[in-house]
Amino acid sequence: MIRERIYKELLFLDGGMGTLLQEKGLNPGELPETWNLKNKEAVISIHRQYYEAGSDIVLTNTFGANALKFRDSEYRLQDIIQAAVENAKEARTLAGVDDGRHYIGLDMGPTGKLLKPMGYLGFEEAYEAFAEVVRCGVKAGADLIHIETMSDTYETKAAVLAAKEESDLPVFATLIFDEKGKLLTGGDVPSVVALLEGLGVDALGINCGLGPKQMMPILCEMRRWASVPIIVKPNAGLPKQRDGHTYYDVTPEEFADCMEEMVEEGACIIGGCCGTTPEHIRMMTNVCREKAIHVPEKKTDTIVSSYGQAAVLGDMPLIIGERINPTGKKRFKQALKEKDIDYILKEGIRQQEQGAHILDVNVGLPDIDEPAMMEEVITELQGITSLPLQIDTVDAKAMERAMRIYNGKPMVNSVSGKQESMDMVFPLVKKYGGVVIGLALDEGGIPETAEGRVEIAGKIIKEAEKYGIERKDIIIDVLTMTISSEPEGARIVLEALEKVRRRYGVKTVLGVSNISFGLPYRPAVNSTFYALAMQKGLTAGIINPGSEEMMKVYRSYLALMNFDKNCEAYIR
Ligand code: HCS
């Protein structure tokens, strides 16, 4: 019901809770959530006023109700959450809106601890803290889960995963951006949207930190990238100080007018955060009640992301650095065997400096514990680079582990047209989000003809659709084979590349230097083939960005095609 309604009509959230509790006497340092038990009349009265002001959804007083904040409390977390949901239910009854169209959102705020590598909290510890809240909230009868005031994509991912693994309820997630559209931990709007939509949230947006006016540009940016309904929940202006107290001074009238504009600009679920009161919500619902919503149109951008940036795979070809891979590299193999993580990290940094946009990560070697090594390398790499990563493995465990702990929407290398491979990879891509490379081979091997490869690509796309994986999240590799064993190899690949792009409208990727295995003068052959492939519309080349020849061709290509405006990168 909620999942359908958010695409059809404007829904109203409630306003501030913590700031109202403070006005009612909550002491500094006192956990607001304890009031669910020790001063429940106050909490019920606030919820009731919001329902009466027109809120369709009221959030439980559980913003900070998690094991990390309640470690030393005399109250049991389960009791607090149970009481919080019951208080909201009671308020709903008292307000006379027990009609199946007014909902209770289980509120989950941040744990208050920074996750590794910035802090000390492990990803799975954060996950478990949220999972416990979800289990209690579901048992108590919440209708949806609203994750809010998040300033870190990693913590948000832990919360969303917990919400989705421990419940079937709709999941909303809102984050706190600054005026430049950045999270405290560096993420921007496209990287946040890519991550959250990849994880399958039902609605996403912005809350707290800013007033309605300052949120407008962020809403517009979000509308550019998002495909799901957008939530906007501003504070009643920017916080101000008087006599040591924080206050907010946007009046209910001003707030309502701004929110009306927000709806016109694409907000679909609106409410207030700190400093907003039932009066703000009443004005807002009065002014906006009859307004139609503009759900963002479905986007087709192919995006991978890290904690801090998004890489958009589009017309301008991108570089995927191939150097974190033991194949054919003695020194790298040794580093893996000796767990010389520093060596591996240096390869990452070097490629970043050389101009890679995405880093491939392959740590597969016969005698090592690949899932453990993959986890370690991904964890360490995402602590030192903000480049998006490509998880490159055929080991199911390593793939799942890496996708789970990755702080972003990864590229996944790869799935093939073999049924077994698709059965293994697609559920992971659906669950964790990702852009997956589809290899044009199946049980019959690699077809000799371009048409044969194109058909396998079609099979992969069709199977992915069964899982609800969209075409934008599939990128096809028609498989470069060396011309030393397959003299027509380059022609076949180039033909297949163009056909796949035109027939299915999907993006393409190639391991470019495979073309010259066994040949002399490899850099010359590789870079020539690279230029030809880009001309046929290659979206991303998996190359060695340390190869001067390849980078010269790449930069020349960008200049020639006017992707490099005024040849700025070329001249440098
Ligand atoms: N729903 C919470 C958000 C705090 S940022 C509150 O207290 O209103």
Residues whose N, C-alpha, C, O or C-beta is under 5 A from the ligand:
A	BS01	HCS	G15 G16 M17 G18 T19 F63 T149 C208 C273
